[in-house]
Amino acid sequence: MPRTTREKRAAFRSLHKSGCFVLPNPWDVGSARMLQHLGFQALASTSSGYAWSTGRPDYAVTRDDVLKHLTQLSAVVELPINADFESGFATLPEQVADNVALALGTGIAGLSIEDRDLRTSTGLYETALTVERIAAARAAIDRAGGDALLVGRTETLLSDPSAVKLAIERLVAIADAGADCLYAPGVRQREDIAAMVRAVAPKPLNVLVLDPALTLETLRDLGVRRISVGGALARAAWAGMLASARQFQTGSFAALANAASGRELNQIFGAFP
């Protein structure tokens, strides 16, 4: 029986209470359905993966593009969807709140709001404005019933990988502003991950896997609650396509030997209504 949005949100919140889970990032309907078929408990959209699937670079899609994409993802799977909602597609807190309200109407179970400001030299909003924007997103969620999860995200380490202390300070500030889960993509060192976990506790920390040598067990032992891969799955798919196509240009079609079975794909997707 299909789960309601309320049921998806309750299940998503439950996942964040204890343990550690993998939150893979589909970029379209097919990849979302495949990940559901494989048995994952929840999914997260990826702004970069979605943009590439439309032939555009990251941050080149519009708010309305993303709202349509989130509506499609939420409708085709029974799993909770966490939305990569970029910077809320607005600067002013009240505009962020309005856009968050629209995102909640797509059926998502949670969404992230980041502090990236592409118009500035630092690439980030000032801390005070970042806090106001998160507080506004929190208020919008509360007005809608409060059951969707708010992920507060700082891009500090993507701008300056050495700025771990600043990233932690921002995480603490946005946690205090009402974020349910915290996220600083770019953290790599185990001691830094552990420090982030401690700083935001008891709230959960999401870690983006950048080092393929890291394992679920390692991150769980560090206290990480959830693990995502961002656009990496989409990049892996593009890598396979590019490698095969470049072989074609040399006159070889050997890469097709590694292609997924059409029969298997039809069986998997045929199982969905």
GIKA-V935125 format. One record per residue. RES is the residue in one letter. PHI is phi as a letter, one per 40 degrees, with the letter a starting at -180 (* if undefined). Layout:
# GIKA-V935125
res=RES phi=PHI
res=RES phi=PHI
This chain:
# GIKA-V935125
res=M phi=*
res=P phi=d
res=R phi=c
res=T phi=c
res=T phi=d
res=R phi=c
res=E phi=c
res=K phi=c
res=R phi=c
res=A phi=c
res=A phi=c
res=F phi=c
res=R phi=c
res=S phi=c
res=L phi=c
res=H phi=c
res=K phi=c
res=S phi=a
res=G phi=g
res=C phi=a
res=F phi=b
res=V phi=c
res=L phi=b
res=P phi=c
res=N phi=b
res=P phi=c
res=W phi=b
res=D phi=a
res=V phi=c
res=G phi=c
res=S phi=c
res=A phi=c
res=R phi=c
res=M phi=c
res=L phi=c
res=Q phi=c
res=H phi=d
res=L phi=c
res=G phi=h
res=F phi=c
res=Q phi=c
res=A phi=a
res=L phi=b
res=A phi=b
res=S phi=c
res=T phi=b
res=S phi=c
res=S phi=c
res=G phi=c
res=Y phi=c
res=A phi=d
res=W phi=c
res=S phi=c
res=T phi=b
res=G phi=g
res=R phi=b
res=P phi=c
res=D phi=d
res=Y phi=g
res=A phi=b
res=V phi=c
res=T phi=c
res=R phi=d
res=D phi=c
res=D phi=d
res=V phi=c
res=L phi=c
res=K phi=c
res=H phi=c
res=L phi=c
res=T phi=c
res=Q phi=c
res=L phi=c
res=S phi=c
res=A phi=c
res=V phi=c
res=V phi=b
res=E phi=c
res=L phi=c
res=P phi=c
res=I phi=b
res=N phi=c
res=A phi=c
res=D phi=c
res=F phi=b
res=E phi=f
res=S phi=c
res=G phi=g
res=F phi=f
res=A phi=a
res=T phi=b
res=L phi=c
res=P phi=d
res=E phi=c
res=Q phi=c
res=V phi=d
res=A phi=d
res=D phi=c
res=N phi=c
res=V phi=c
res=A phi=d
res=L phi=c
res=A phi=c
res=L phi=c
res=G phi=c
res=T phi=c
res=G phi=g
res=I phi=c
res=A phi=c
res=G phi=a
res=L phi=a
res=S phi=b
res=I phi=b
res=E phi=b
res=D phi=b
res=R phi=c
res=D phi=b
res=L phi=c
res=R phi=c
res=T phi=b
res=S phi=c
res=T phi=c
res=G phi=g
res=L phi=b
res=Y phi=c
res=E phi=c
res=T phi=d
res=A phi=c
res=L phi=c
res=T phi=d
res=V phi=c
res=E phi=c
res=R phi=c
res=I phi=c
res=A phi=c
res=A phi=c
res=A phi=c
res=R phi=c
res=A phi=c
res=A phi=c
res=I phi=c
res=D phi=c
res=R phi=c
res=A phi=c
res=G phi=h
res=G phi=g
res=D phi=c
res=A phi=c
res=L phi=c
res=L phi=b
res=V phi=b
res=G phi=c
res=R phi=b
res=T phi=b
res=E phi=c
res=T phi=d
res=L phi=c
res=L phi=c
res=S phi=c
res=D phi=a
res=P phi=d
res=S phi=c
res=A phi=c
res=V phi=c
res=K phi=c
res=L phi=c
res=A phi=c
res=I phi=c
res=E phi=c
res=R phi=c
res=L phi=c
res=V phi=c
res=A phi=c
res=I phi=c
res=A phi=c
res=D phi=c
res=A phi=c
res=G phi=h
res=A phi=c
res=D phi=c
res=C phi=b
res=L phi=b
res=Y phi=a
res=A phi=b
res=P phi=d
res=G phi=h
res=V phi=c
res=R phi=b
res=Q phi=c
res=R phi=c
res=E phi=c
res=D phi=c
res=I phi=c
res=A phi=c
res=A phi=c
res=M phi=c
res=V phi=d
res=R phi=c
res=A phi=c
res=V phi=c
res=A phi=d
res=P phi=c
res=K phi=c
res=P phi=c
res=L phi=b
res=N phi=c
res=V phi=b
res=L phi=c
res=V phi=c
res=L phi=b
res=D phi=b
res=P phi=d
res=A phi=c
res=L phi=c
res=T phi=b
res=L phi=d
res=E phi=c
res=T phi=c
res=L phi=c
res=R phi=c
res=D phi=c
res=L phi=c
res=G phi=g
res=V phi=c
res=R phi=c
res=R phi=a
res=I phi=b
res=S phi=b
res=V phi=b
res=G phi=f
res=G phi=c
res=A phi=c
res=L phi=c
res=A phi=c
res=R phi=c
res=A phi=c
res=A phi=c
res=W phi=c
res=A phi=c
res=G phi=c
res=M phi=c
res=L phi=c
res=A phi=c
res=S phi=c
res=A phi=c
res=R phi=c
res=Q phi=c
res=F phi=d
res=Q phi=c
res=T phi=c
res=G phi=g
res=S phi=b
res=F phi=b
res=A phi=c
res=A phi=c
res=L phi=c
res=A phi=c
res=N phi=c
res=A phi=c
res=A phi=c
res=S phi=c
res=G phi=c
res=R phi=c
res=E phi=c
res=L phi=c
res=N phi=c
res=Q phi=c
res=I phi=c
res=F phi=c
res=G phi=c
res=A phi=c
res=F phi=c
res=P phi=c
